[in-house]
Amino acid sequence: MAVSGVLRTNAGRRGVRAESDPGRGEAAQVDARAGAGAGGADGVSGRDEAAATAPTVAAGRAARDLGLRRAEFEIAVHLGLIEVVTARDGGRPRVPEEEIARLRKVPGFPGGMAERVRTVGTAEGAALLGIAPARFTRLARAGCFCPVTFYLNRYRAVVWLYLADELSAFAAREPELLGGRAPVEMRALLESGVDRRPRNWRSQRIDRLVSRSRDPWARAAVQASALDPVQLAEVVDDPYERAYLVRVRPEPVFGRPASPAAREAMAELLPADDPDEILWRRVGLTLELDRAREDRPAPAPGGDVAAHATSVRGRAGVARSVGGGAGVASGAGGAAAGAAADAGRAASASLVVPVPHRATACVEASRVAAAGPPAGAPGPAGCAPGLPRGRGLLARLGWRGRGGCAG
């Protein structure tokens, strides 16, 4: 499938999600569809630049006007039930006054919104489903439903919270899992110690933030938030781009957690920890970064953006030209081939490949990377012909495949 086809497919899926929200008016659905192809972030709306100049209020006042507690307001923004706007260079999101007026006219205000964002813990969720708390925990660990947020109890342990509406939908959709023996696959999964709650929470959070952001750099920053600093440096070799990703990373509507324990918990839960999840986020960051660089370069020291962009493009061009001759030059010596491969990894080339499915991302990336050199071209010393040599997507991700040669 062509890259443009994949982007159109993703935009269509995001538009369908926006249309399925029963609390949205027709105008909001149009805005969501318009912003879906360009993408958003935590607290970043799908509105255009003109909407950012409309009168806005702080999140605290908006929550009071809508009769919501802070936690309920944050979840409503996270779910896309409340439109917010954010400056292009980051900062806390604000709520347009016209959005507050629109929500106050929705039938069922103010109780309707609070009911849609109502969350329950393990005990209340088990009672809602009519099962024992232990079975509820097993279903959550197996990934049957996804937590929407969490808090720390007095022992500083993470307590997951779930949307009551999602639990009710799960009960109607999978009634056989609420009684009797669990499926064999689920029992084997739980016996191996798997807990999918953190990963599912991360995935849901990132997907919702990306789907609501219009700024390509903000979307790239959301993807980068799932990688630790070492992994991020392997994918984004420009230190000014890494600094800009931190700068435009979407802020929560009420800012970062004030409690050191809460900040520490977020720092532990945000980074991806499974190898396949890490690779998936690397692929996502690489694709978003390509789109962000096409939109505008990252700011350079002293404000000389044009010179910095020219330098980045120059390094990419040199790396591509050197990488193009790696197969021919490899016979002259392993050192020259290694230098070419290193230059190929540093290139921010224009290669963009579709990632149709999480389970096939690694296979697809490997295929594209391996297809780069001409057929039959000799590889670096110690590498079999046809293996990736640092010029494809996997090399740009800083990824080294198991059993293969170092790119």
C-alpha positions in Angstrom: 0.0 0.0 0.0 1.4 3.5 -0.9 2.3 5.9 1.9 -0.5 8.3 0.8 -3.0 5.5 1.0 -1.9 4.6 4.6 -2.2 8.3 5.6 -5.7 8.5 4.1 -6.7 5.3 5.9 -5.5 6.6 9.2 -7.3 9.9 8.7 -10.5 8.1 7.8 -10.3 6.0 11.0 -9.8 9.1 13.1 -12.7 10.8 11.4 -14.9 7.8 12.2 -13.9 7.9 15.9 -14.8 11.6 16.0 -18.2 11.0 14.4 -19.0 8.2 16.8 -18.9 10.6 19.8 -22.6 11.2 20.6 -21.8 14.4 22.6 -20.4 16.2 19.6 -22.3 18.5 17.4 -22.0 18.5 13.6 -19.6 21.4 13.6 -17.3 19.6 16.1 -17.3 16.5 13.9 -16.2 18.5 10.9 -13.4 20.1 12.9 -12.3 16.6 14.1 -12.2 15.3 10.6 -10.3 18.3 9.3 -7.7 17.8 12.0 -7.4 14.1 11.8 -5.2 13.9 8.8 -2.7 16.3 10.5 -3.1 14.7 13.9 -3.0 16.5 18.5 -1.8 16.1 21.9 -2.9 16.1 25.4 -5.1 19.1 25.6 -4.5 20.0 21.9 -7.6 20.4 19.9 -8.4 19.8 16.2 -9.3 23.5 15.7 -7.4 25.6 13.2 -5.1 28.5 13.9 -8.0 31.0 13.8 -9.7 29.3 16.7 -6.6 29.9 18.9 -7.3 33.7 18.7 -10.8 33.3 20.2 -11.4 34.2 23.8 -10.3 31.4 26.1 -10.3 30.7 29.8 -8.0 28.6 32.0 -8.8 25.0 32.7 -9.7 25.6 36.4 -12.3 28.1 35.5 -13.7 26.0 32.7 -14.0 23.0 35.1 -16.0 25.2 37.5 -18.3 26.5 34.8 -19.0 23.0 33.6 -19.6 21.6 37.1 -16.7 19.1 36.9 -14.0 18.2 39.4 -10.4 18.5 38.2 -10.0 14.8 37.6 -13.3 14.6 35.7 -12.3 17.6 33.6 -8.9 16.0 32.8 -10.5 12.8 31.6 -13.1 14.7 29.5 -10.3 16.5 27.7 -8.3 13.2 27.3 -11.4 11.5 25.8 -11.9 14.5 23.4 -15.2 15.5 25.0 -14.0 19.0 25.6 -12.1 21.0 22.9 -9.1 22.9 24.1 -6.4 25.0 22.3 -2.7 25.2 22.9 0.0 27.5 21.6 2.2 26.1 18.8 5.3 26.1 21.0 3.6 24.4 23.9 2.1 25.5 27.2 -1.0 24.6 29.2 -4.1 24.2 27.1 -7.0 26.6 27.5 -10.7 26.3 26.8 -12.5 28.5 24.3 -15.5 30.4 25.8 -17.6 29.2 22.9 -16.9 25.6 23.8 -18.1 26.1 27.3 -21.2 27.8 26.0 -21.8 24.8 23.7 -21.4 22.2 26.4 -23.7 24.1 28.8 -26.5 23.8 26.1 -26.1 20.0 25.7 -29.2 18.1 27.0 -28.5 16.6 30.4 -26.0 19.3 31.6 -24.3 19.2 34.0 -24.8 15.6 35.1 -24.5 14.1 31.6 -20.8 14.9 31.3 -19.9 13.8 34.8 -21.6 10.4 34.1 -19.7 9.9 30.9 -16.3 10.4 32.6 -17.2 8.4 35.8 -14.4 6.1 36.9 -14.3 3.1 39.2 -11.6 1.1 40.9 -11.3 -2.6 41.3 -13.9 -3.1 44.0 -16.6 -0.8 42.4 -15.8 -2.2 39.0 -16.2 -5.8 40.1 -19.5 -4.9 41.7 -20.6 -3.2 38.5 -19.8 -6.4 36.5 -21.2 -8.7 39.2 -18.0 -10.6 39.6 -15.4 -11.0 42.4 -12.6 -8.4 42.7 -10.0 -11.2 42.0 -11.6 -12.1 38.7 -11.9 -8.4 37.8 -8.1 -8.0 38.4 -7.3 -11.0 36.2 -9.5 -9.7 33.3 -7.7 -6.3 33.6 -4.3 -7.9 33.6 -5.2 -9.9 30.5 -6.1 -6.7 28.7 -9.8 -7.2 28.5 -10.4 -3.6 29.3 -8.1 -0.6 29.5 -7.5 1.7 32.5 -8.0 5.4 31.7 -6.0 6.9 34.6 -4.4 6.0 37.9 -3.5 7.4 41.3 -1.2 6.6 44.1 -2.5 5.2 47.4 -1.0 6.0 50.8 1.5 3.1 50.2 2.6 4.8 46.9 1.2 1.9 44.9 -0.4 2.5 41.6 -4.3 2.1 41.6 -5.8 1.9 38.2 -9.2 3.5 37.4 -11.5 2.4 34.6 -14.4 4.1 32.8 -17.7 2.8 34.0 -19.2 3.1 30.5 -16.4 0.9 29.1 -16.9 -1.7 31.7 -20.6 -1.8 31.0 -19.9 -2.2 27.3 -17.4 -5.0 28.0 -20.0 -6.9 30.0 -22.5 -6.6 27.1 -19.9 -7.6 24.6 -18.1 -10.5 26.4 -20.6 -12.0 28.9 -18.9 -15.4 28.7 -15.8 -14.0 30.4 -17.8 -13.0 33.5 -18.4 -16.5 34.6 -17.0 -20.1 34.4 -13.4 -21.0 33.6 -11.3 -18.5 31.7 -10.1 -19.5 28.2 -6.9 -21.6 28.1 -4.9 -18.8 26.4 -5.9 -16.3 29.0 -5.0 -18.7 31.9 -1.6 -19.3 30.3 -1.0 -15.6 29.8 -1.8 -14.8 33.4 0.3 -17.7 34.7 3.3 -16.3 32.9 3.0 -13.1 35.0 1.8 -10.8 32.2 0.2 -7.5 33.1 -1.1 -5.5 30.2 -2.5 -2.6 32.1 0.5 -0.3 31.9 1.1 -1.0 28.2 -2.6 -0.6 27.3 -2.8 2.7 29.3 0.3 4.0 27.4 -1.1 2.9 24.0 -4.5 4.4 24.6 -3.0 7.6 25.9 -0.6 8.1 23.0 -3.1 7.2 20.3 -5.6 9.7 21.7 -3.0 12.4 22.0 -1.7 11.9 18.5 -5.2 11.8 17.0 -6.1 15.2 18.5 -3.0 17.1 17.6 -2.6 19.3 14.5 1.1 20.2 14.9 3.4 17.5 13.5 6.1 18.3 16.0 3.7 17.8 18.9 2.7 14.5 17.4 6.3 13.5 17.2 6.8 14.6 20.8 4.0 12.4 22.0 5.6 9.4 20.3 9.0 10.4 21.8 7.5 10.4 25.3 7.4 6.6 25.2 11.2 6.3 24.7 13.9 6.7 27.3 16.7 9.3 26.6 19.1 6.7 25.2 16.5 5.2 22.8 15.4 8.7 21.8 19.0 9.8 21.0 19.4 6.7 18.7 16.3 7.7 16.7 16.8 11.5 16.8 20.5 12.3 16.5 20.1 16.1 16.3 20.3 17.5 19.9 18.3 20.6 18.9 15.5 18.5 17.6 15.4 16.5 20.8 15.3 19.7 22.8 12.4 21.0 20.6 10.5 17.7 21.1 10.7 18.2 24.9 9.7 21.9 24.5 6.5 21.1 22.5 5.5 18.0 24.4 1.8 18.5 25.3 1.2 19.6 28.9 -1.7 18.2 31.0 -4.5 20.7 31.5 -3.5 21.3 35.1 0.2 21.0 34.6 2.6 18.3 35.7 2.0 16.4 39.0 3.1 18.4 42.0 3.8 15.4 44.1 7.4 13.9 43.7 5.9 10.4 44.1 3.4 11.1 41.3 6.1 12.4 39.0 8.2 9.4 39.8 5.3 7.1 39.0 4.6 8.8 35.7 8.3 8.6 34.8 8.2 4.8 35.4 4.9 4.2 33.5 5.4 6.4 30.4 8.4 4.6 28.8 7.7 1.5 26.7 9.3 -1.6 28.2 8.6 -4.5 25.8 10.9 -4.9 22.8 8.1 -5.0 20.3 6.4 -1.9 21.9 9.8 -0.1 21.8 10.2 -0.9 18.1 6.6 0.2 17.4 7.2 3.6 19.1 10.5 4.0 17.2 8.7 3.4 13.9 6.0 5.9 14.9 8.5 8.5 16.0 10.5 8.1 12.7 7.4 8.6 10.6 6.1 11.6 12.6 9.5 13.1 12.5 9.7 12.9 8.8 6.4 14.8 8.5 7.5 17.4 11.1 10.7 18.1 9.2 8.8 18.6 6.0 6.5 21.1 7.9 9.2 23.2 9.4 12.7 22.7 10.9 13.4 22.7 14.6 14.6 26.0 16.0 18.4 26.4 16.0 20.6 28.2 18.5 20.5 32.0 17.9 17.4 31.7 15.8 19.2 30.7 12.6 16.6 28.2 11.6 17.5 28.3 7.8 21.1 27.6 8.4 20.4 24.7 10.7 17.8 23.2 8.3 20.4 23.4 5.5 22.9 21.7 7.7 20.5 18.9 8.6 19.6 18.4 4.9 23.3 18.5 4.0 24.2 15.8 6.5 21.3 13.7 5.2 22.4 14.1 1.6 26.0 13.2 2.4 24.9 10.2 4.4 22.7 9.0 1.6 25.4 9.3 -1.0 28.0 7.6 1.2 25.4 4.9 2.1 24.7 4.4 -1.6 28.3 3.4 -2.3 28.6 1.1 0.8 27.9 -2.0 -1.2 30.6 -1.3 -3.8 33.1 0.0 -1.3 32.7 -2.9 1.1 35.3 -5.0 -0.8 38.0 -2.3 -0.1 37.8 -2.9 3.6 35.4 -3.4 6.5 36.4 0.0 8.0 35.1 2.0 5.1 31.9 0.0 5.0 31.4 0.5 8.7 31.8 4.3 8.3 29.2 4.3 5.5 26.8 2.4 7.6 27.2 4.8 10.5 26.6 7.7 8.1 23.5 5.9 6.8 22.1 5.7 10.4 22.6 9.4 10.9 20.6 10.3 7.7 17.2 11.7 8.2 16.3 10.4 4.7 13.0 10.7 3.0 12.2 7.0 3.4 8.6 6.6 4.7 7.1 3.2 4.9 3.6 2.2 5.8 3.1 0.5 9.2 -0.2 -1.4 8.6 -0.3 -3.3 11.9 1.6 -3.5 15.2 2.3 -7.2 14.8 3.8 -6.7 11.3 5.7 -3.5 11.9 9.1 -5.2 12.5 8.6 -7.5 9.5 7.7 -4.7 7.2 10.6 -2.5 8.4 13.0 -5.3 7.9 11.8 -6.0 4.4 12.2 -2.4 3.4 15.6 -2.1 5.0 16.8 -5.3 3.3 15.5 -4.2 -0.1 17.7 -1.1 -0.2 20.9 -2.4 -1.8 21.1 -3.7 -5.3 20.5 -7.4 -5.8 23.7 -9.4 -5.4 25.8 -6.4 -4.1 28.5 -7.6 -1.6 27.9 -6.6 2.0 30.3 -5.6 4.8 32.7 -8.2 6.0 31.0 -10.9 8.0 27.5 -10.1 6.6 25.4 -12.3 4.3 24.2 -10.7 1.1 20.8 -9.1 1.3 21.0 -8.2 5.0 20.3 -4.5 5.9 23.5 -2.4 6.0 22.4 0.7 7.8 20.5 2.4 5.0 16.9 1.5 5.7 14.3 2.3 8.3 15.7 -0.1 11.0 19.1 1.7 10.7 17.4 5.0 11.1 15.7 3.7 14.2 19.0 2.8 15.7 17.8 -0.8 15.8 20.1 -3.8 15.6 18.3 -7.0 14.6 19.1 -10.2 16.5 21.4 -12.5 14.6 22.2 -9.8 11.9 25.2 -7.7 11.3 25.6 -4.3 13.0 24.2 -1.6 10.7 
